[in-house]
Amino acid sequence: MKKICYLLAGLVIILVLFLTLSMVNRIFSLVALYFGLWGILPWLYVIFLSSVNVSEKFLKVIAVLTLVVGGVGVVAMADVLYFHPDAQGGLVFVFYPLYQLGFLVLATPLIVMFTRKKC
């Protein structure tokens, strides 16, 4: 199950980096580096959670959460970048990773609480 979590997080990381590098004018700039690292931060957190936890239930919930939260974020970024470009659309590259990370950090204790084994 860990491999599935790693695969999903890696897929979201690749898509976010592709969309982020499509957004910036020059690929080799500090802006590209900043937005790239900021965009993948929630998914590095997911990889960390997957690596330190061995509970099968926890990993299943993390995989579903990665699929849903990552999918919504990638669709929103692609929508703003390609389908509905707007002057304020670039803010999705700033605030979506913040919302994703906040949601994942707040959801982690709840997931641990509901998926731990009862003795």
C-alpha positions as CSV (number, residue, x, y, z in Angstrom):
1,M,0.0,0.0,0.0
2,K,3.0,2.3,0.6
3,K,3.9,2.0,-3.0
4,I,0.5,3.1,-4.1
5,C,0.7,6.2,-1.8
6,Y,4.2,7.0,-3.2
7,L,2.9,6.6,-6.7
8,L,-0.1,8.8,-6.3
9,A,1.9,11.5,-4.5
10,G,4.6,11.3,-7.2
11,L,2.0,11.6,-9.9
12,V,0.6,14.7,-8.3
13,I,4.1,16.2,-7.8
14,I,4.9,15.7,-11.5
15,L,1.6,17.3,-12.6
16,V,2.0,20.2,-10.2
17,L,5.5,20.8,-11.3
18,F,4.5,20.7,-15.0
19,L,1.7,23.2,-14.4
20,T,3.9,25.4,-12.3
21,L,6.6,25.5,-14.9
22,S,4.0,26.2,-17.6
23,M,2.9,29.2,-15.6
24,V,6.3,30.9,-15.2
25,N,8.1,32.7,-18.0
26,R,11.5,31.4,-17.4
27,I,12.0,27.9,-16.1
28,F,15.4,28.6,-14.5
29,S,14.4,31.4,-12.1
30,L,13.8,31.8,-8.4
31,V,10.1,32.3,-9.0
32,A,9.9,28.9,-10.6
33,L,11.9,27.3,-7.8
34,Y,9.7,29.0,-5.1
35,F,6.4,28.1,-6.7
36,G,7.6,24.6,-7.6
37,L,8.7,23.8,-4.0
38,W,5.6,25.5,-2.6
39,G,3.3,23.4,-4.9
40,I,4.9,20.1,-3.9
41,L,5.1,20.7,-0.2
42,P,1.8,19.1,0.7
43,W,2.7,16.0,-1.3
44,L,6.1,15.7,0.4
45,Y,4.1,15.7,3.6
46,V,2.0,12.9,2.3
47,I,5.2,10.9,1.4
48,F,6.5,11.6,4.9
49,L,3.2,10.3,6.4
50,S,3.3,7.2,4.2
51,S,6.9,6.4,5.2
52,V,6.4,6.7,8.9
53,N,3.1,4.9,9.3
54,V,2.6,1.2,8.7
55,S,-1.1,0.8,9.4
56,E,-2.9,-0.5,6.4
57,K,-6.1,1.5,7.2
58,F,-4.1,4.7,7.5
59,L,-2.4,4.2,4.2
60,K,-5.7,3.5,2.4
61,V,-7.2,6.7,3.8
62,I,-4.0,8.7,2.8
63,A,-4.2,7.2,-0.7
64,V,-7.8,8.2,-1.1
65,L,-7.1,11.7,0.4
66,T,-4.2,12.1,-2.0
67,L,-6.3,11.2,-4.9
68,V,-9.2,13.5,-4.0
69,V,-7.2,16.6,-2.7
70,G,-4.5,16.3,-5.3
71,G,-7.0,15.8,-8.1
72,V,-9.0,18.9,-7.1
73,G,-5.8,20.9,-6.9
74,V,-4.5,19.8,-10.3
75,V,-7.8,20.3,-12.0
76,A,-8.1,23.8,-10.5
77,M,-4.6,24.7,-11.5
78,A,-5.1,23.4,-15.1
79,D,-8.5,25.2,-15.3
80,V,-6.9,28.6,-14.3
81,L,-3.9,28.1,-16.6
82,Y,-5.5,26.7,-19.7
83,F,-9.3,27.0,-19.7
84,H,-10.3,30.1,-17.8
85,P,-7.3,32.4,-17.6
86,D,-7.8,35.4,-15.4
87,A,-5.7,38.2,-14.0
88,Q,-6.1,36.8,-10.5
89,G,-5.9,33.2,-11.6
90,G,-2.2,32.9,-10.6
91,L,-3.3,33.1,-7.0
92,V,-4.4,29.5,-7.2
93,F,-0.7,28.6,-7.3
94,V,-0.2,30.4,-4.0
95,F,-3.3,29.5,-2.1
96,Y,-4.2,25.9,-3.2
97,P,-1.0,24.4,-1.8
98,L,-1.7,26.3,1.4
99,Y,-5.2,25.0,1.6
100,Q,-4.1,21.5,0.7
101,L,-1.3,21.5,3.4
102,G,-3.6,22.9,6.0
103,F,-6.3,20.3,5.2
104,L,-3.8,17.4,5.3
105,V,-2.2,18.6,8.6
106,L,-5.6,19.1,10.3
107,A,-6.9,15.7,8.9
108,T,-3.8,13.7,10.1
109,P,-4.7,13.5,13.8
110,L,-8.3,12.6,12.9
111,I,-7.1,9.8,10.5
112,V,-4.7,8.5,13.1
113,M,-7.5,8.6,15.8
114,F,-10.0,6.7,13.6
115,T,-7.6,4.2,12.1
116,R,-5.6,3.0,15.1
117,K,-6.1,-0.4,16.5
118,K,-8.3,-0.7,19.6
119,C,-6.9,-3.0,22.2
